[in-house]
Amino acid sequence: MKPIYVIGHKNPDVDSIAAAIAYKVYKQSCDEGLYIAAAAGELNEESSFALERLGFEVPVIIRNVGATVEDLLDDEKIVYVTTEMTVVELSNFMQQHRLKTLPVLDDKHRFLGLLTIGDLAMIFMERLGHGRDVDNSPEILREILSNKVADIMKTRDLVLFESREPVAEARKHMMASRFRNYPVVNEENRYLGMISRYDLLGMKRKKVILVDHNEQKQAVDGVEEAEILEIIDHHRVGDLQTTMPIYFHNEPVGSTCTLVAETFLNNSVYFSPDLAGLMLAGIVSDTMIFKSPTTTAKDRRVAAELEKVAGLSSLEWGKEIYSTSHLEQHSEEKLISEDLKEYVSGDTVFAIAQVETVDLGRLSQRKDKLINAMNEVCQHHKYAFMCLMVTDILDEATELIVAGDKSDLVEQAFGTGTGRIYLHGVMSRKKQVVPVIYEVLRKQQII
Ligand SMILES: [Mn+2]
């Protein structure tokens, strides 16, 4: 069965990871589909801590959901022959299954070679000397028929594909060769099935459910080739397009986990105390323990329900999660990339990263080094500018550090002219920083 990946944004945070796992559990309770929770990148310390503390497996890390050769395979049962089979048995087998190409596999389903009806016919024609040896034909026929598959299978000049190869690559190789069928193996050479040119026509795509984001820039690579089935989010509506109508649940609450937990509650679907703890982790982390202005009454209400089931206190659990990251030990590169999000407005691409701390002074001291690292990132990724929000959870304030060619735009928007942008009451990237920058860019484009 083809899996459906439930996946959050790149540079995943706790909400993204927790929502993917929780929504996967929810979907699994709804239907027979095979749902897999995935992460679009390495987990951060807080996520790893929360998962380990609650006994959850780390979701599979998927960096690209573009179409690969395995997507072209159908679910049909694998039909194969073994090296020990005789030509008589083989002929019967081919007729019985109406197949013109057969893989030869060992007892562990590893691929050994290929047999085509054309190759088999050639053997008869060659050994019978194109009909010149008619008198001896009974003996020759007997001899051919006593051969084993091992003697006649084709092992050279084959074109076979690895399941994770991109479809575009496979297409090239198929166009440059003339075979009817192409075997597909996994990285351990286990045979998975056969594909043909015909399979290229029916666009088969990976199926995904996106949580905690809906902008292409933040989504896993290859998402434009995937089939998006659902989106559960709490951000501004971005630019992703779908070909079919989908279930798109976007609500301005503090955390995607609030929406997922609410779905469980509204539909009376059971969830374990551990899963309650995980969803609570997403909520307290995204709302900075309810201090962020993105926090809504619904977040608090749902969190209270989760507290009861999990037997955890939001405040204690939140502090525990926040204290697992040792920011002072992180390199500048790590600090600015771990929670970085990209945005596009017209031709302008920019990025905003955020770190949350209880000790702003320490990070402020490293401002020059941080700006240097940010300038490099801007150059490398062609960002017009980049911001780092250093948010002090206790003070409920943010120091905004900016870099890049067009950083003056940000200074214009937030600056006080003192060289330091210290913003009281600003804690939310999406609610208090992103809209302001978009507004400035929009005005600029009009002028
Ligand atoms: Mn979120």
Residues whose N, C-alpha, C, O or C-beta is under 5 A from the ligand:
A	BS01	MN	D15 D212 S255 T256 D286
